Amino acid sequence: MLNKKISGYLLVLTSMLIVSADSLLVELTQAASWDLLFWRGGFMALSLSVVLLLRSPKKLLSNVRELNVSSFVAGIGFAVGAIGFVMALDKTTVSSTVTIFNTAPLFTVILSFFFLKERIARSTLIAIATVISGVWVIFAFAPSQSLWQGDLYALIGAIFFAIYLICLSINKGRNAELILLIAGIIIMIFAGFNGASPLQLNMQQYIYLFLMGGVMLPAAYLLVSKASALISAPEVSFILLGEIFFGPLYVLFILGDAPSNSDMVGAAIVLTTLAAHTYWQFKHPEPTQG
């Protein structure tokens, strides 16, 4: 049992450290947002296709037949969430982007209340109110309209990523890789329709994009899916919150871009609240069904 726990912790910790570098690679690529999104989605779809085909072509066909409406809604949710994340990084700071985007679990609770009729625990209501205050600090003290727009993109991304999480839960985690493959195709098509020029990048940019979409993102989400079978959801969520700290830290060390004071205050409020709420859930589990 202990070995399983340790394995789960190591898997999700590795995933968190990998996905924390996503913001850094977006900044290093220095490509137009739609060009970046085209290859981010394309490489993700390609790598997951290879994984699924190598695993079992026959099983892939049966999994395709199992897809339902919620599977495609999950794919759309992930795709719009990913688009919002990249567009946010183009407009605002890494710190505010990853902080706002990591509020997705609380939006999951809110949306579940309205659409799945799941009740919200009192501790979660307190956490939601506190997180809103932290996000407000980031929005209210954004020094320019461009940064404010970027924060809004991150918020939209968090909401749609929450939709992805809800649909994944409805499907009980089935066909997670296939859903991500669908999301990658949607991202690529959407970027193409919005004027992407994917063949005008240089070799260094293609390398960064392959690492991002073809290696890091699929690996990170596959590690989380494996870890979820070994440790509880609150434990997974708690470790993944490290992205709020490590994402901006990578950018600070490599590029020298420091977050603003308002970003740090807002991030501190959000990170502390989400961490405390996750710990409370772990120690005091409450029923979520009405």
N, C-alpha and C positions, 0 to 999 in steps of 0.2 A: 504493500500500500504506500509506504513511504517512498519507495523507488519510483512509483507511478507519479506521486505528487512532485518529486524533484524533477522528473522528466517533463512533466507538464509546465512547471515553472521555467525550466530552461528553454523549452520550445517557444513559449509566449514571450519570454525575455528576448530571445533571439529575434523573434518577429518584430517586437517593438523597436529594437536597435536598428533593424533593417529599414522599417517604414519611416523611422525618424529621419533617415537620410534622403527621403523622397523630396522634401522641400529643397535641400541642398542641391540635388541633381537638377531640379527644375530651374534653380537660379544659375547653375553652372552651364546649362544647355544654351541659355540666351537665345532661344528661338521664339518666334511669334507664337502666341498661345494656341492658335488653331493648328499650326504645323506640329507643335509639340503634342497636342492632344491626338492628332491623326496617328502619329507613330506610337504614342503611349498606348492607345487602344489597339492599334494593329499588332504591335509586338506582344501585347498581353494575350490577344486572341490566338495568335500564332503559337506561342509557347504552350498555352493551355490545350490547344488542339493536338500538339505533338504529345503532351503528357497523356491525354485521354486516349489517343490512338495507340500509343505504346502499351498502355495499361491493358486495354482489351477493346478491340474494335466492335465485337459483338455486344459487349456491355454498353458501349457508347450508344449504339442504335437503340437498345432497350431504354436507356436513360432519356434519349431524345423523345421517345414515345410517352414518357412519364411527365414531360413538361406540361404545365397548366398555366392558367391566367396569372396566378401569383408568381410563377417563375419568371414570366416576361415582365411583370411589374417590378420584380426585384432587380432584373437586369436594367430596366429603365432607371430605377432609383439609384443604383450604383453608378450608372453612366452619368446622370445629371449631377450626382454628388461629386464625382471625379472632375467633371467639367467646372463645377463651382469652385472646387479646391484650386485648380490650376488658374482659373480666371482671377481668383482672390490673390494668389501669389503675384500675379502680374500687376495688381493695383495697390496692394497693401503689404505690410510686413509679414515675415514668416511667423513671428510670435503671435500676432493677432489672428492669423489664418489658422494655425494649428490649435490655438486655444478655442476659438469659436467652433471650428469643425469638430472638436472633441466633445462638444455638448450634445452630439447626436444621440447617445444613450438616453438622455433625459427627454429629447423629442420623441424617442421611441415610446416612452411611458405615456406622454401626452397623447400621441396619435393612437396608441392602444386603448386609451380611455374612451376616445371618441368613436373609433371604428370597431374595436373588439370588445367594448364594454368591460374592460378590465379596470378594477378600482385602483386608485392611486393611494399608496400608503402616506401617512402624515409626514414621515421622515423625508419622503420623496418630494412632497409639496414644499417643504422647507428648503430642500436642496435646489429645487427649480427656482424658487424666489431668489435665493442667494446667487445662483449662477446668472440669472437675468441681470442682477445688479453688477456682476463682474463684466458681463458682455456690454452693459450700458456704459461702463467706464471706458471700454475700448472704443465704442462708437462715439460717445460724447466728446472725447478729447482727441479725436482724429484731426490732425492739423490741416487737412485738405480734403476737398470733395472726392478726389481720386481714392484716398485711403478709406473714406467712408463707403464708397462704392465697393471697394475690395472686401471690406468687412461684411457688406450685404451679400456679396457672392459666397463668402464662407458660410454665412448663416443659411442661405438657400441650399448650399451643398450639404450642410449638416442635416437639414430637414429631409432632403431626399435620401441621404444615406440612412437615416432612421427608417424611411419607408422600405429600403432594401433589407434592413435588419428584421423588420416586422415580417415581411414576406418570406425571408429565410426561416424565421421561426415557424410560420404557418406551414412551411414545407418540411419542418423538422430537420433542417440542414441538408436535405437530400439534393443531389445534383448541384452542389455549391460551385464546383469547377465549371460546369456547363453554364450556369447563370453568369459567372464572371466572363466566360467566353462570349456570351451574348452581349454583355455590357461592353466588352472591348470592341465588338463589331459596331454597336450603336454609336460609341464615341467616335470611331473612325469615320463612319458615314456622316454623322452630324458635323464633324470638323470639315469634311470634304465639301459639304453643302454651304459652309460658312466661309469659304474662300481659302482653305488650306493650300499651301504650295509645298507639298512634302518632298519634292525632288530638288529643292533649291538649298538644302542644308549641306554643311561640310562633314567630313568623316568623323571629326571629334564629336559633333552634335549627334550623329547617328549612333556612335558608341554609347554616349550618355543615355540616349533614348532607349537603346536596346537593354542596357543595364536596368533602367527604370521600369519599362513596360514588360520586357521579356524575361527578366530575372527577379528583380527585387519584389515587385508587387505580387506576382503569382506565388513566389516563395513565402512571402510574409503571410498571405491569407491562407495558404495551405498549412503552414505551421500553426496558425491560430485554430484552424479546424481540427488538427490533430490534438492540440493542447486542450481543446474544449471537451474532449472525451476523457481527459485525465484529471482535470481540476474544474472547480465550479466557475460559473459565469462571472460572479463578482470578483473572483481571484484573477480571471483573465482580464476583466475590465480595469482592475486596479493597476496591473502591470502595464497595460497598454497606455495608461495615462502618462507614462514616462515620456511619450512623444512631445507633450507640452513643454517639457524641460529640455530633452535632447535635441529636438528639431531646431530650435533657435540656437542651441549651443553649438551644433555642427556648423551652422552658418556663421556664427560669431568667430569660431576658431579658423575656419577656412577662408571666409570672405571678409571678416572684420566688421560685419553689419550688426550693430548692437540694437536691441529693441528699445522703444521709447519708454519713458517712465510710466505713462498710462497703460501701455501694453503689459509691462511687468506687473503693475498693480492689478489689472484685470485678470491676467493669467494666474496670479497668486490666488485671487479670490476663487476663480473657477477650479483650479487644480486642487486647492485645499478642500473645497466643497465636494467635488466629485470623489476625491480620495476618502474623505470622511464618510460620505454617503455609501460608497462601496464597502468600506470596512463595517459600517453599521448593518448593511444588508447581509454581510457574511456572518456577523455575530448574532444578529436578530432577524432571521428570515421571516418575512410576512407573506401571507397569501395574497396573490394578485388578482384572483378571479372574484368577480362580484357575486 
